[in-house]
């Protein structure tokens, strides 16, 4: 038996550019492994805060496991 991560909310603040520099580039995305939906990404700090609330509240309420 393996333990699955049901969902993953990833918030990153920096991003590596193709030429190897790191820039400040906040983004958030949410991968739900239960229903298979990816939400986001969103890129503004204020949007990220709202997004985190959204995925914990709204998504959790409408999330239905995939039927395999
Ligand atoms: Zn879900």
PDB file of the backbone (N, CA, C, O) and the ligand in Angstrom, with CONECT records:
HET     ZN  A 101       1
ATOM      1  N   UNK A   1       0.841  -1.193   0.000  1.00  0.00           N
ATOM      2  CA  UNK A   1       0.000   0.000   0.000  1.00  0.00           C
ATOM      3  C   UNK A   1       0.880   1.248   0.000  1.00  0.00           C
ATOM      4  O   UNK A   1       1.802   1.373   0.805  1.00  0.00           O
ATOM      5  N   UNK A   2       0.585   2.145  -0.895  1.00  0.00           N
ATOM      6  CA  UNK A   2       1.334   3.393  -0.927  1.00  0.00           C
ATOM      7  C   UNK A   2       0.416   4.537  -0.516  1.00  0.00           C
ATOM      8  O   UNK A   2      -0.777   4.559  -0.818  1.00  0.00           O
ATOM      9  N   UNK A   3       1.013   5.461   0.169  1.00  0.00           N
ATOM     10  CA  UNK A   3       0.243   6.634   0.567  1.00  0.00           C
ATOM     11  C   UNK A   3       0.309   7.678  -0.521  1.00  0.00           C
ATOM     12  O   UNK A   3       1.394   8.088  -0.933  1.00  0.00           O
ATOM     13  N   UNK A   4      -0.833   8.106  -0.983  1.00  0.00           N
ATOM     14  CA  UNK A   4      -0.866   9.106  -2.030  1.00  0.00           C
ATOM     15  C   UNK A   4      -1.074  10.488  -1.445  1.00  0.00           C
ATOM     16  O   UNK A   4      -1.813  10.677  -0.479  1.00  0.00           O
ATOM     17  N   UNK A   5      -0.407  11.437  -2.051  1.00  0.00           N
ATOM     18  CA  UNK A   5      -0.695  12.827  -1.712  1.00  0.00           C
ATOM     19  C   UNK A   5      -1.953  13.217  -2.469  1.00  0.00           C
ATOM     20  O   UNK A   5      -2.001  13.129  -3.696  1.00  0.00           O
ATOM     21  N   UNK A   6      -2.967  13.645  -1.735  1.00  0.00           N
ATOM     22  CA  UNK A   6      -4.258  13.910  -2.375  1.00  0.00           C
ATOM     23  C   UNK A   6      -4.206  15.152  -3.258  1.00  0.00           C
ATOM     24  O   UNK A   6      -4.818  15.193  -4.325  1.00  0.00           O
ATOM     25  N   UNK A   7      -3.480  16.150  -2.807  1.00  0.00           N
ATOM     26  CA  UNK A   7      -3.445  17.392  -3.561  1.00  0.00           C
ATOM     27  C   UNK A   7      -2.214  18.173  -3.157  1.00  0.00           C
ATOM     28  O   UNK A   7      -1.647  17.977  -2.082  1.00  0.00           O
ATOM     29  N   UNK A   8      -1.826  19.050  -4.033  1.00  0.00           N
ATOM     30  CA  UNK A   8      -0.605  19.791  -3.782  1.00  0.00           C
ATOM     31  C   UNK A   8      -0.809  21.246  -4.168  1.00  0.00           C
ATOM     32  O   UNK A   8      -1.116  21.563  -5.317  1.00  0.00           O
ATOM     33  N   UNK A   9      -0.639  22.105  -3.210  1.00  0.00           N
ATOM     34  CA  UNK A   9      -0.693  23.542  -3.469  1.00  0.00           C
ATOM     35  C   UNK A   9       0.738  24.050  -3.465  1.00  0.00           C
ATOM     36  O   UNK A   9       1.422  24.010  -2.442  1.00  0.00           O
ATOM     37  N   UNK A  10       1.174  24.517  -4.594  1.00  0.00           N
ATOM     38  CA  UNK A  10       2.565  24.947  -4.702  1.00  0.00           C
ATOM     39  C   UNK A  10       2.632  26.445  -4.903  1.00  0.00           C
ATOM     40  O   UNK A  10       2.041  26.983  -5.839  1.00  0.00           O
ATOM     41  N   UNK A  11       3.340  27.106  -4.039  1.00  0.00           N
ATOM     42  CA  UNK A  11       3.536  28.541  -4.173  1.00  0.00           C
ATOM     43  C   UNK A  11       5.031  28.778  -4.295  1.00  0.00           C
ATOM     44  O   UNK A  11       5.805  28.417  -3.408  1.00  0.00           O
ATOM     45  N   UNK A  12       5.427  29.387  -5.400  1.00  0.00           N
ATOM     46  CA  UNK A  12       6.839  29.681  -5.591  1.00  0.00           C
ATOM     47  C   UNK A  12       7.008  31.180  -5.762  1.00  0.00           C
ATOM     48  O   UNK A  12       6.141  31.849  -6.324  1.00  0.00           O
ATOM     49  N   UNK A  13       8.102  31.695  -5.287  1.00  0.00           N
ATOM     50  CA  UNK A  13       8.334  33.136  -5.339  1.00  0.00           C
ATOM     51  C   UNK A  13       9.409  33.503  -6.351  1.00  0.00           C
ATOM     52  O   UNK A  13       9.515  34.661  -6.754  1.00  0.00           O
ATOM     53  N   UNK A  14      10.191  32.540  -6.753  1.00  0.00           N
ATOM     54  CA  UNK A  14      11.278  32.834  -7.679  1.00  0.00           C
ATOM     55  C   UNK A  14      11.263  31.848  -8.829  1.00  0.00           C
ATOM     56  O   UNK A  14      10.782  30.720  -8.716  1.00  0.00           O
ATOM     57  N   UNK A  15      11.788  32.301  -9.902  1.00  0.00           N
ATOM     58  CA  UNK A  15      11.795  31.463 -11.088  1.00  0.00           C
ATOM     59  C   UNK A  15      13.114  31.650 -11.812  1.00  0.00           C
ATOM     60  O   UNK A  15      13.638  32.761 -11.896  1.00  0.00           O
ATOM     61  N   UNK A  16      13.642  30.561 -12.330  1.00  0.00           N
ATOM     62  CA  UNK A  16      14.899  30.660 -13.064  1.00  0.00           C
ATOM     63  C   UNK A  16      14.600  30.953 -14.532  1.00  0.00           C
ATOM     64  O   UNK A  16      13.806  30.263 -15.172  1.00  0.00           O
ATOM     65  N   UNK A  17      15.240  31.968 -15.035  1.00  0.00           N
ATOM     66  CA  UNK A  17      15.056  32.318 -16.444  1.00  0.00           C
ATOM     67  C   UNK A  17      15.921  31.394 -17.299  1.00  0.00           C
ATOM     68  O   UNK A  17      16.843  30.752 -16.795  1.00  0.00           O
ATOM     69  N   UNK A  18      15.615  31.333 -18.603  1.00  0.00           N
ATOM     70  CA  UNK A  18      16.414  30.447 -19.478  1.00  0.00           C
ATOM     71  C   UNK A  18      17.908  30.746 -19.441  1.00  0.00           C
ATOM     72  O   UNK A  18      18.722  29.854 -19.680  1.00  0.00           O
ATOM     73  N   UNK A  19      18.278  31.992 -19.144  1.00  0.00           N
ATOM     74  CA  UNK A  19      19.714  32.307 -19.091  1.00  0.00           C
ATOM     75  C   UNK A  19      20.298  32.162 -17.688  1.00  0.00           C
ATOM     76  O   UNK A  19      21.401  32.642 -17.425  1.00  0.00           O
ATOM     77  N   UNK A  20      19.574  31.510 -16.795  1.00  0.00           N
ATOM     78  CA  UNK A  20      20.149  31.125 -15.512  1.00  0.00           C
ATOM     79  C   UNK A  20      20.042  32.145 -14.403  1.00  0.00           C
ATOM     80  O   UNK A  20      20.638  31.962 -13.341  1.00  0.00           O
ATOM     81  N   UNK A  21      19.296  33.218 -14.620  1.00  0.00           N
ATOM     82  CA  UNK A  21      19.092  34.189 -13.549  1.00  0.00           C
ATOM     83  C   UNK A  21      17.847  33.831 -12.769  1.00  0.00           C
ATOM     84  O   UNK A  21      16.948  33.171 -13.289  1.00  0.00           O
ATOM     85  N   UNK A  22      17.795  34.265 -11.519  1.00  0.00           N
ATOM     86  CA  UNK A  22      16.596  34.054 -10.705  1.00  0.00           C
ATOM     87  C   UNK A  22      15.865  35.374 -10.574  1.00  0.00           C
ATOM     88  O   UNK A  22      16.439  36.386 -10.170  1.00  0.00           O
ATOM     89  N   UNK A  23      14.604  35.348 -10.917  1.00  0.00           N
ATOM     90  CA  UNK A  23      13.805  36.559 -10.838  1.00  0.00           C
ATOM     91  C   UNK A  23      12.674  36.348  -9.846  1.00  0.00           C
ATOM     92  O   UNK A  23      12.233  35.225  -9.599  1.00  0.00           O
ATOM     93  N   UNK A  24      12.213  37.475  -9.281  1.00  0.00           N
ATOM     94  CA  UNK A  24      11.064  37.398  -8.384  1.00  0.00           C
ATOM     95  C   UNK A  24       9.809  37.249  -9.232  1.00  0.00           C
ATOM     96  O   UNK A  24       9.450  38.153  -9.988  1.00  0.00           O
ATOM     97  N   UNK A  25       9.165  36.139  -9.108  1.00  0.00           N
ATOM     98  CA  UNK A  25       8.021  35.837  -9.963  1.00  0.00           C
ATOM     99  C   UNK A  25       7.061  34.934  -9.196  1.00  0.00           C
ATOM    100  O   UNK A  25       7.031  33.722  -9.406  1.00  0.00           O
ATOM    101  N   UNK A  26       6.279  35.541  -8.305  1.00  0.00           N
ATOM    102  CA  UNK A  26       5.411  34.709  -7.481  1.00  0.00           C
ATOM    103  C   UNK A  26       4.337  34.029  -8.314  1.00  0.00           C
ATOM    104  O   UNK A  26       3.731  34.641  -9.193  1.00  0.00           O
ATOM    105  N   UNK A  27       4.117  32.781  -8.031  1.00  0.00           N
ATOM    106  CA  UNK A  27       3.043  32.070  -8.712  1.00  0.00           C
ATOM    107  C   UNK A  27       2.546  30.954  -7.805  1.00  0.00           C
ATOM    108  O   UNK A  27       3.254  30.472  -6.921  1.00  0.00           O
ATOM    109  N   UNK A  28       1.323  30.568  -8.054  1.00  0.00           N
ATOM    110  CA  UNK A  28       0.736  29.481  -7.283  1.00  0.00           C
ATOM    111  C   UNK A  28      -0.067  28.597  -8.213  1.00  0.00           C
ATOM    112  O   UNK A  28      -0.768  29.086  -9.100  1.00  0.00           O
ATOM    113  N   UNK A  29       0.034  27.329  -8.013  1.00  0.00           N
ATOM    114  CA  UNK A  29      -0.836  26.408  -8.743  1.00  0.00           C
ATOM    115  C   UNK A  29      -1.190  25.243  -7.838  1.00  0.00           C
ATOM    116  O   UNK A  29      -0.503  24.930  -6.866  1.00  0.00           O
ATOM    117  N   UNK A  30      -2.273  24.633  -8.200  1.00  0.00           N
ATOM    118  CA  UNK A  30      -2.831  23.593  -7.358  1.00  0.00           C
ATOM    119  C   UNK A  30      -3.116  22.380  -8.224  1.00  0.00           C
ATOM    120  O   UNK A  30      -3.872  22.450  -9.192  1.00  0.00           O
ATOM    121  N   UNK A  31      -2.504  21.280  -7.862  1.00  0.00           N
ATOM    122  CA  UNK A  31      -2.755  20.021  -8.558  1.00  0.00           C
ATOM    123  C   UNK A  31      -3.499  19.096  -7.631  1.00  0.00           C
ATOM    124  O   UNK A  31      -2.980  18.680  -6.595  1.00  0.00           O
ATOM    125  N   UNK A  32      -4.710  18.779  -8.008  1.00  0.00           N
ATOM    126  CA  UNK A  32      -5.498  17.866  -7.187  1.00  0.00           C
ATOM    127  C   UNK A  32      -5.411  16.474  -7.792  1.00  0.00           C
ATOM    128  O   UNK A  32      -5.826  16.243  -8.928  1.00  0.00           O
ATOM    129  N   UNK A  33      -4.873  15.566  -7.022  1.00  0.00           N
ATOM    130  CA  UNK A  33      -4.704  14.211  -7.543  1.00  0.00           C
ATOM    131  C   UNK A  33      -5.944  13.370  -7.303  1.00  0.00           C
ATOM    132  O   UNK A  33      -6.041  12.239  -7.778  1.00  0.00           O
ATOM    133  N   UNK A  34      -6.878  13.921  -6.575  1.00  0.00           N
ATOM    134  CA  UNK A  34      -8.129  13.199  -6.331  1.00  0.00           C
ATOM    135  C   UNK A  34      -9.034  13.269  -7.554  1.00  0.00           C
ATOM    136  O   UNK A  34      -9.517  12.246  -8.039  1.00  0.00           O
ATOM    137  N   UNK A  35      -9.261  14.490  -8.053  1.00  0.00           N
ATOM    138  CA  UNK A  35     -10.160  14.655  -9.197  1.00  0.00           C
ATOM    139  C   UNK A  35      -9.404  14.932 -10.488  1.00  0.00           C
ATOM    140  O   UNK A  35     -10.004  14.985 -11.562  1.00  0.00           O
ATOM    141  N   UNK A  36      -8.088  15.108 -10.391  1.00  0.00           N
ATOM    142  CA  UNK A  36      -7.278  15.270 -11.587  1.00  0.00           C
ATOM    143  C   UNK A  36      -7.267  16.674 -12.155  1.00  0.00           C
ATOM    144  O   UNK A  36      -6.827  16.885 -13.285  1.00  0.00           O
ATOM    145  N   UNK A  37      -7.746  17.630 -11.388  1.00  0.00           N
ATOM    146  CA  UNK A  37      -7.847  19.003 -11.877  1.00  0.00           C
ATOM    147  C   UNK A  37      -6.605  19.797 -11.474  1.00  0.00           C
ATOM    148  O   UNK A  37      -6.081  19.646 -10.370  1.00  0.00           O
ATOM    149  N   UNK A  38      -6.159  20.631 -12.381  1.00  0.00           N
ATOM    150  CA  UNK A  38      -5.125  21.612 -12.047  1.00  0.00           C
ATOM    151  C   UNK A  38      -5.759  22.986 -12.074  1.00  0.00           C
ATOM    152  O   UNK A  38      -6.381  23.372 -13.064  1.00  0.00           O
ATOM    153  N   UNK A  39      -5.601  23.722 -10.988  1.00  0.00           N
ATOM    154  CA  UNK A  39      -6.124  25.080 -10.943  1.00  0.00           C
ATOM    155  C   UNK A  39      -4.954  26.051 -10.945  1.00  0.00           C
ATOM    156  O   UNK A  39      -3.902  25.793 -10.362  1.00  0.00           O
ATOM    157  N   UNK A  40      -5.170  27.167 -11.615  1.00  0.00           N
ATOM    158  CA  UNK A  40      -4.102  28.138 -11.724  1.00  0.00           C
ATOM    159  C   UNK A  40      -3.256  27.860 -12.956  1.00  0.00           C
ATOM    160  O   UNK A  40      -3.719  27.141 -13.841  1.00  0.00           O
ATOM    161  N   UNK A  41      -2.061  28.382 -13.061  1.00  0.00           N
ATOM    162  CA  UNK A  41      -1.430  29.195 -12.026  1.00  0.00           C
ATOM    163  C   UNK A  41      -1.942  30.632 -11.993  1.00  0.00           C
ATOM    164  O   UNK A  41      -2.486  31.154 -12.966  1.00  0.00           O
ATOM    165  N   UNK A  42      -1.745  31.240 -10.837  1.00  0.00           N
ATOM    166  CA  UNK A  42      -2.010  32.667 -10.699  1.00  0.00           C
ATOM    167  C   UNK A  42      -0.698  33.341 -10.312  1.00  0.00           C
ATOM    168  O   UNK A  42       0.183  32.709  -9.730  1.00  0.00           O
ATOM    169  N   UNK A  43      -0.574  34.605 -10.633  1.00  0.00           N
ATOM    170  CA  UNK A  43       0.740  35.247 -10.565  1.00  0.00           C
ATOM    171  C   UNK A  43       0.830  36.493  -9.699  1.00  0.00           C
ATOM    172  O   UNK A  43       1.926  37.018  -9.505  1.00  0.00           O
ATOM    173  N   UNK A  44      -0.256  36.971  -9.187  1.00  0.00           N
ATOM    174  CA  UNK A  44      -0.164  38.178  -8.371  1.00  0.00           C
ATOM    175  C   UNK A  44      -0.267  37.819  -6.907  1.00  0.00           C
ATOM    176  O   UNK A  44      -1.055  36.951  -6.531  1.00  0.00           O
ATOM    177  N   UNK A  45       0.541  38.495  -6.057  1.00  0.00           N
ATOM    178  CA  UNK A  45       0.509  38.159  -4.628  1.00  0.00           C
ATOM    179  C   UNK A  45      -0.897  38.165  -4.049  1.00  0.00           C
ATOM    180  O   UNK A  45      -1.248  37.268  -3.282  1.00  0.00           O
ATOM    181  N   UNK A  46      -1.711  39.159  -4.400  1.00  0.00           N
ATOM    182  CA  UNK A  46      -3.074  39.198  -3.856  1.00  0.00           C
ATOM    183  C   UNK A  46      -3.919  38.066  -4.409  1.00  0.00           C
ATOM    184  O   UNK A  46      -4.735  37.480  -3.697  1.00  0.00           O
ATOM    185  N   UNK A  47      -3.719  37.765  -5.677  1.00  0.00           N
ATOM    186  CA  UNK A  47      -4.464  36.668  -6.291  1.00  0.00           C
ATOM    187  C   UNK A  47      -4.057  35.335  -5.666  1.00  0.00           C
ATOM    188  O   UNK A  47      -4.884  34.436  -5.512  1.00  0.00           O
ATOM    189  N   UNK A  48      -2.789  35.216  -5.311  1.00  0.00           N
ATOM    190  CA  UNK A  48      -2.295  33.975  -4.713  1.00  0.00           C
ATOM    191  C   UNK A  48      -2.955  33.735  -3.361  1.00  0.00           C
ATOM    192  O   UNK A  48      -3.324  32.605  -3.040  1.00  0.00           O
ATOM    193  N   UNK A  49      -3.106  34.788  -2.572  1.00  0.00           N
ATOM    194  CA  UNK A  49      -3.774  34.647  -1.279  1.00  0.00           C
ATOM    195  C   UNK A  49      -5.214  34.180  -1.472  1.00  0.00           C
ATOM    196  O   UNK A  49      -5.675  33.267  -0.788  1.00  0.00           O
ATOM    197  N   UNK A  50      -5.920  34.813  -2.408  1.00  0.00           N
ATOM    198  CA  UNK A  50      -7.298  34.425  -2.682  1.00  0.00           C
ATOM    199  C   UNK A  50      -7.361  33.004  -3.239  1.00  0.00           C
ATOM    200  O   UNK A  50      -8.279  32.240  -2.939  1.00  0.00           O
ATOM    201  N   UNK A  51      -6.392  32.678  -4.035  1.00  0.00           N
ATOM    202  CA  UNK A  51      -6.344  31.361  -4.660  1.00  0.00           C
ATOM    203  C   UNK A  51      -6.178  30.262  -3.614  1.00  0.00           C
ATOM    204  O   UNK A  51      -6.811  29.209  -3.696  1.00  0.00           O
ATOM    205  N   UNK A  52      -5.315  30.524  -2.626  1.00  0.00           N
ATOM    206  CA  UNK A  52      -5.104  29.540  -1.566  1.00  0.00           C
ATOM    207  C   UNK A  52      -6.402  29.295  -0.797  1.00  0.00           C
ATOM    208  O   UNK A  52      -6.717  28.158  -0.443  1.00  0.00           O
ATOM    209  N   UNK A  53      -7.152  30.371  -0.542  1.00  0.00           N
ATOM    210  CA  UNK A  53      -8.453  30.224   0.106  1.00  0.00           C
ATOM    211  C   UNK A  53      -9.399  29.433  -0.784  1.00  0.00           C
ATOM    212  O   UNK A  53     -10.125  28.553  -0.321  1.00  0.00           O
ATOM    213  N   UNK A  54      -9.376  29.758  -2.044  1.00  0.00           N
ATOM    214  CA  UNK A  54     -10.262  29.120  -3.018  1.00  0.00           C
ATOM    215  C   UNK A  54     -10.046  27.604  -3.055  1.00  0.00           C
ATOM    216  O   UNK A  54     -11.005  26.835  -2.980  1.00  0.00           O
ATOM    217  N   UNK A  55      -8.805  27.186  -3.170  1.00  0.00           N
ATOM    218  CA  UNK A  55      -8.572  25.755  -3.320  1.00  0.00           C
ATOM    219  C   UNK A  55      -8.874  24.995  -2.033  1.00  0.00           C
ATOM    220  O   UNK A  55      -9.272  23.831  -2.075  1.00  0.00           O
ATOM    221  N   UNK A  56      -8.683  25.658  -0.882  1.00  0.00           N
ATOM    222  CA  UNK A  56      -8.963  24.965   0.376  1.00  0.00           C
ATOM    223  C   UNK A  56     -10.457  24.909   0.640  1.00  0.00           C
ATOM    224  O   UNK A  56     -10.948  23.965   1.260  1.00  0.00           O
ATOM    225  N   UNK A  57     -11.179  25.915   0.171  1.00  0.00           N
ATOM    226  CA  UNK A  57     -12.608  25.975   0.438  1.00  0.00           C
ATOM    227  C   UNK A  57     -13.430  25.475  -0.732  1.00  0.00           C
ATOM    228  O   UNK A  57     -14.029  24.401  -0.679  1.00  0.00           O
ATOM    229  N   UNK A  58     -13.449  26.282  -1.803  1.00  0.00           N
ATOM    230  CA  UNK A  58     -14.319  25.993  -2.940  1.00  0.00           C
ATOM    231  C   UNK A  58     -13.968  24.655  -3.582  1.00  0.00           C
ATOM    232  O   UNK A  58     -14.845  23.829  -3.834  1.00  0.00           O
ATOM    233  N   UNK A  59     -12.708  24.454  -3.837  1.00  0.00           N
ATOM    234  CA  UNK A  59     -12.345  23.210  -4.516  1.00  0.00           C
ATOM    235  C   UNK A  59     -12.662  22.000  -3.659  1.00  0.00           C
ATOM    236  O   UNK A  59     -13.192  21.005  -4.152  1.00  0.00           O
ATOM    237  N   UNK A  60     -12.343  22.082  -2.389  1.00  0.00           N
ATOM    238  CA  UNK A  60     -12.616  20.948  -1.503  1.00  0.00           C
ATOM    239  C   UNK A  60     -14.095  20.590  -1.507  1.00  0.00           C
ATOM    240  O   UNK A  60     -14.462  19.422  -1.378  1.00  0.00           O
ATOM    241  N   UNK A  61     -14.953  21.621  -1.659  1.00  0.00           N
ATOM    242  CA  UNK A  61     -16.378  21.379  -1.652  1.00  0.00           C
ATOM    243  C   UNK A  61     -16.896  20.713  -2.911  1.00  0.00           C
ATOM    244  O   UNK A  61     -17.878  19.972  -2.874  1.00  0.00           O
ATOM    245  N   UNK A  62     -16.220  20.984  -4.042  1.00  0.00           N
ATOM    246  CA  UNK A  62     -16.738  20.415  -5.282  1.00  0.00           C
ATOM    247  C   UNK A  62     -15.879  19.256  -5.798  1.00  0.00           C
ATOM    248  O   UNK A  62     -16.176  18.666  -6.836  1.00  0.00           O
ATOM    249  N   UNK A  63     -14.816  18.940  -5.062  1.00  0.00           N
ATOM    250  CA  UNK A  63     -13.897  17.902  -5.504  1.00  0.00           C
ATOM    251  C   UNK A  63     -14.561  16.531  -5.426  1.00  0.00           C
ATOM    252  O   UNK A  63     -15.092  16.137  -4.388  1.00  0.00           O
ATOM    253  N   UNK A  64     -14.518  15.824  -6.534  1.00  0.00           N
ATOM    254  CA  UNK A  64     -15.031  14.461  -6.561  1.00  0.00           C
ATOM    255  C   UNK A  64     -13.940  13.555  -7.111  1.00  0.00           C
ATOM    256  O   UNK A  64     -13.322  13.870  -8.128  1.00  0.00           O
ATOM    257  N   UNK A  65     -13.706  12.453  -6.455  1.00  0.00           N
ATOM    258  CA  UNK A  65     -12.645  11.567  -6.948  1.00  0.00           C
ATOM    259  C   UNK A  65     -12.933  11.079  -8.362  1.00  0.00           C
ATOM    260  O   UNK A  65     -14.077  10.815  -8.733  1.00  0.00           O
ATOM    261  N   UNK A  66     -11.881  10.969  -9.123  1.00  0.00           N
ATOM    262  CA  UNK A  66     -11.993  10.388 -10.456  1.00  0.00           C
ATOM    263  C   UNK A  66     -12.455   8.947 -10.339  1.00  0.00           C
ATOM    264  O   UNK A  66     -12.033   8.221  -9.439  1.00  0.00           O
ATOM    265  N   UNK A  67     -13.303   8.550 -11.229  1.00  0.00           N
ATOM    266  CA  UNK A  67     -13.637   7.134 -11.288  1.00  0.00           C
ATOM    267  C   UNK A  67     -12.667   6.482 -12.259  1.00  0.00           C
ATOM    268  O   UNK A  67     -12.537   6.914 -13.404  1.00  0.00           O
ATOM    269  N   UNK A  68     -12.004   5.468 -11.809  1.00  0.00           N
ATOM    270  CA  UNK A  68     -10.999   4.860 -12.646  1.00  0.00           C
ATOM    271  C   UNK A  68     -11.558   3.659 -13.394  1.00  0.00           C
ATOM    272  O   UNK A  68     -10.837   3.017 -14.157  1.00  0.00           O
TER     273      UNK A  68
HETATM  274 ZN    ZN A 101     -10.066  17.867  -6.521  1.00  0.00          ZN
END
